[in-house]
């Protein structure tokens, strides 16, 4: 079947929920408590160990197949205009975000800032903290990084919603 990355995410969620439901049902029915005077067969909940394990194994196989297809797709499919595979982009996005956060802090300071010596300080020296870089250069680079980050996120969104991968379930 052909699916987009967005559709695959929904499929993965559904498979994991199905798996979790079977595990929860198994937990509730794999053992039971009965009073000594009760009929064990009437108190016994429905539970088929072999069938449950078979269902879980089948779901595990499907989950592995889907994850493998996504991994192959991510390592072989390029994001247009960036000449990077999806998995490279998935590494690059947090790197750009980290760089943007650092540049944001660097661009918000003054070239020269007076240091507050604190309440009650007896020092008559006035000290300044000087930026050892161009604050304007940090602002310019921040703008460039923000634009790149935005374009990259948009390009990845387009790939995730339009490009398809083949998954044999």
C-alpha positions as a Markdown table, in Angstrom:
| # | Residue | x | y | z |
|---|---|---|---|---|
| 1 | Unk | 0.0 | 0.0 | 0.0 |
| 2 | Unk | 1.2 | 3.5 | -0.7 |
| 3 | Unk | 1.1 | 6.0 | 2.2 |
| 4 | Unk | 2.4 | 9.4 | 2.9 |
| 5 | Unk | 4.5 | 10.0 | 6.0 |
| 6 | Unk | 1.5 | 11.7 | 7.7 |
| 7 | Unk | -0.7 | 8.6 | 7.0 |
| 8 | Unk | 2.1 | 6.3 | 8.3 |
| 9 | Unk | 2.2 | 8.2 | 11.6 |
| 10 | Unk | -1.6 | 7.6 | 12.0 |
| 11 | Unk | -1.1 | 3.9 | 11.0 |
| 12 | Unk | 1.7 | 3.6 | 13.6 |
| 13 | Unk | -0.5 | 5.1 | 16.3 |
| 14 | Unk | -3.3 | 2.8 | 15.4 |
| 15 | Unk | -1.1 | -0.3 | 15.5 |
| 16 | Unk | 0.4 | 0.8 | 18.8 |
| 17 | Unk | -3.0 | 1.4 | 20.3 |
| 18 | Unk | -4.2 | -2.0 | 19.1 |
| 19 | Unk | -1.1 | -3.6 | 20.7 |
| 20 | Unk | -1.6 | -1.7 | 24.0 |
| 21 | Unk | -5.3 | -2.8 | 24.0 |
| 22 | Unk | -4.4 | -6.5 | 23.7 |
| 23 | Unk | -1.7 | -6.2 | 26.4 |
| 24 | Unk | -4.3 | -4.5 | 28.7 |
| 25 | Unk | -6.9 | -7.2 | 28.0 |
| 26 | Unk | -4.3 | -9.9 | 28.6 |
| 27 | Unk | -3.3 | -8.3 | 31.9 |
| 28 | Unk | -6.9 | -8.3 | 33.0 |
| 29 | Unk | -7.7 | -11.9 | 32.0 |
| 30 | Unk | -4.4 | -13.9 | 32.3 |
| 31 | Unk | -5.1 | -14.6 | 35.9 |
| 32 | Unk | -8.1 | -14.4 | 38.2 |
| 33 | Unk | -9.1 | -14.8 | 41.8 |
| 34 | Unk | -11.8 | -17.1 | 42.9 |
| 35 | Unk | -13.1 | -18.1 | 46.3 |
| 36 | Unk | -12.7 | -21.7 | 47.3 |
| 37 | Unk | -16.4 | -22.3 | 47.1 |
| 38 | Unk | -16.8 | -20.8 | 43.6 |
| 39 | Unk | -16.9 | -22.9 | 40.4 |
| 40 | Unk | -13.5 | -22.2 | 38.8 |
| 41 | Unk | -14.9 | -22.6 | 35.3 |
| 42 | Unk | -17.7 | -20.0 | 35.9 |
| 43 | Unk | -15.2 | -17.5 | 37.4 |
| 44 | Unk | -12.6 | -18.0 | 34.7 |
| 45 | Unk | -12.4 | -15.1 | 32.3 |
| 46 | Unk | -12.0 | -15.7 | 28.6 |
| 47 | Unk | -8.4 | -15.9 | 27.7 |
| 48 | Unk | -6.5 | -17.8 | 25.0 |
| 49 | Unk | -2.8 | -17.6 | 25.7 |
| 50 | Unk | -1.7 | -19.0 | 22.3 |
| 51 | Unk | -4.1 | -16.8 | 20.3 |
| 52 | Unk | -3.1 | -13.7 | 22.3 |
| 53 | Unk | 0.6 | -14.3 | 21.7 |
| 54 | Unk | -0.1 | -14.9 | 18.0 |
| 55 | Unk | -1.9 | -11.6 | 17.7 |
| 56 | Unk | 0.9 | -9.7 | 19.5 |
| 57 | Unk | 3.5 | -11.3 | 17.3 |
| 58 | Unk | 1.6 | -10.4 | 14.2 |
| 59 | Unk | 1.3 | -6.8 | 15.4 |
| 60 | Unk | 5.0 | -6.7 | 16.3 |
| 61 | Unk | 5.8 | -7.8 | 12.7 |
| 62 | Unk | 3.5 | -5.1 | 11.2 |
| 63 | Unk | 5.0 | -2.4 | 13.5 |
| 64 | Unk | 8.6 | -3.5 | 12.5 |
| 65 | Unk | 7.6 | -3.5 | 8.8 |
| 66 | Unk | 6.1 | 0.0 | 9.0 |
| 67 | Unk | 9.1 | 1.4 | 11.0 |
| 68 | Unk | 11.6 | -0.2 | 8.5 |
| 69 | Unk | 9.7 | 1.3 | 5.6 |
| 70 | Unk | 9.8 | 4.8 | 7.2 |
| 71 | Unk | 13.5 | 4.4 | 8.0 |
| 72 | Unk | 14.3 | 3.4 | 4.4 |
| 73 | Unk | 12.1 | 6.3 | 3.1 |
| 74 | Unk | 13.8 | 8.8 | 5.4 |
| 75 | Unk | 17.3 | 7.7 | 4.4 |
| 76 | Unk | 16.7 | 7.6 | 0.7 |
| 77 | Unk | 14.2 | 10.5 | 0.0 |
| 78 | Unk | 15.6 | 14.0 | -0.5 |
| 79 | Unk | 13.8 | 17.1 | 0.7 |
| 80 | Unk | 13.5 | 19.4 | -2.3 |
| 81 | Unk | 15.7 | 22.6 | -2.3 |
| 82 | Unk | 17.8 | 21.4 | 0.6 |
| 83 | Unk | 19.8 | 18.5 | -1.0 |
| 84 | Unk | 19.4 | 16.5 | 2.2 |
| 85 | Unk | 17.6 | 13.3 | 3.0 |
| 86 | Unk | 14.7 | 13.4 | 5.4 |
| 87 | Unk | 16.8 | 11.8 | 8.2 |
| 88 | Unk | 19.5 | 14.5 | 7.7 |
| 89 | Unk | 16.7 | 17.1 | 7.9 |
| 90 | Unk | 15.4 | 15.5 | 11.2 |
| 91 | Unk | 18.9 | 16.0 | 12.6 |
| 92 | Unk | 19.3 | 19.5 | 11.1 |
| 93 | Unk | 16.0 | 20.9 | 12.4 |
| 94 | Unk | 17.0 | 20.7 | 16.1 |
| 95 | Unk | 20.5 | 22.0 | 15.3 |
| 96 | Unk | 18.9 | 25.0 | 13.6 |
| 97 | Unk | 16.5 | 25.5 | 16.5 |
| 98 | Unk | 19.4 | 25.4 | 19.0 |
| 99 | Unk | 21.3 | 27.9 | 16.9 |
| 100 | Unk | 18.3 | 30.2 | 16.6 |
| 101 | Unk | 17.8 | 30.2 | 20.4 |
| 102 | Unk | 21.5 | 31.1 | 21.0 |
| 103 | Unk | 21.4 | 33.9 | 18.3 |
| 104 | Unk | 18.2 | 35.2 | 19.8 |
| 105 | Unk | 19.9 | 35.7 | 23.2 |
| 106 | Unk | 23.0 | 37.2 | 21.5 |
| 107 | Unk | 20.9 | 39.6 | 19.4 |
| 108 | Unk | 18.9 | 41.0 | 22.4 |
| 109 | Unk | 21.8 | 42.4 | 24.3 |
| 110 | Unk | 23.5 | 45.8 | 24.0 |
| 111 | Unk | 26.9 | 46.3 | 22.6 |
| 112 | Unk | 27.9 | 47.8 | 26.0 |
| 113 | Unk | 25.9 | 47.1 | 29.2 |
| 114 | Unk | 26.5 | 48.6 | 32.6 |
| 115 | Unk | 27.1 | 45.9 | 35.3 |
| 116 | Unk | 24.9 | 46.4 | 38.4 |
| 117 | Unk | 27.3 | 46.0 | 41.3 |
| 118 | Unk | 24.4 | 45.3 | 43.6 |
| 119 | Unk | 22.6 | 47.0 | 46.4 |
| 120 | Unk | 24.8 | 48.3 | 49.2 |
| 121 | Unk | 28.1 | 47.8 | 47.3 |
| 122 | Unk | 30.7 | 50.3 | 48.4 |
| 123 | Unk | 32.7 | 50.1 | 45.2 |
| 124 | Unk | 32.8 | 53.4 | 43.3 |
| 125 | Unk | 34.0 | 51.6 | 40.1 |
| 126 | Unk | 31.6 | 51.5 | 37.3 |
| 127 | Unk | 32.0 | 48.4 | 35.1 |
| 128 | Unk | 30.6 | 47.6 | 31.7 |
| 129 | Unk | 30.1 | 44.3 | 30.0 |
| 130 | Unk | 31.1 | 44.6 | 26.3 |
| 131 | Unk | 29.8 | 42.3 | 23.5 |
| 132 | Unk | 32.8 | 40.7 | 21.9 |
| 133 | Unk | 30.9 | 40.4 | 18.6 |
| 134 | Unk | 28.7 | 42.5 | 16.5 |
| 135 | Unk | 25.2 | 42.5 | 17.9 |
| 136 | Unk | 23.9 | 43.5 | 14.4 |
| 137 | Unk | 25.7 | 40.5 | 12.9 |
| 138 | Unk | 23.9 | 38.3 | 15.4 |
| 139 | Unk | 20.6 | 39.9 | 14.4 |
| 140 | Unk | 21.3 | 39.4 | 10.7 |
| 141 | Unk | 22.3 | 35.7 | 11.2 |
| 142 | Unk | 19.2 | 35.2 | 13.4 |
| 143 | Unk | 17.0 | 36.4 | 10.6 |
| 144 | Unk | 18.8 | 34.1 | 8.1 |
| 145 | Unk | 18.6 | 31.1 | 10.4 |
| 146 | Unk | 14.9 | 31.8 | 11.2 |
| 147 | Unk | 14.1 | 32.0 | 7.4 |
| 148 | Unk | 16.0 | 28.7 | 6.7 |
| 149 | Unk | 14.2 | 27.0 | 9.6 |
| 150 | Unk | 10.9 | 28.1 | 8.3 |
| 151 | Unk | 11.6 | 27.0 | 4.7 |
| 152 | Unk | 12.9 | 23.7 | 5.9 |
| 153 | Unk | 9.9 | 23.0 | 8.1 |
| 154 | Unk | 7.6 | 23.8 | 5.2 |
| 155 | Unk | 9.5 | 21.7 | 2.7 |
| 156 | Unk | 9.4 | 18.7 | 5.2 |
| 157 | Unk | 5.7 | 19.3 | 5.7 |
| 158 | Unk | 5.1 | 19.1 | 1.9 |
| 159 | Unk | 7.1 | 15.9 | 1.7 |
| 160 | Unk | 5.2 | 14.4 | 4.6 |
| 161 | Unk | 1.9 | 15.2 | 3.1 |
| 162 | Unk | 2.5 | 14.5 | -0.6 |
| 163 | Unk | 5.3 | 12.0 | -1.1 |
| 164 | Unk | 4.3 | 8.3 | -0.7 |
| 165 | Unk | 6.2 | 5.2 | 0.4 |
| 166 | Unk | 5.3 | 1.6 | -0.3 |
| 167 | Unk | 4.5 | -0.6 | 2.7 |
| 168 | Unk | 3.8 | -4.3 | 2.3 |
| 169 | Unk | 1.6 | -5.3 | 5.3 |
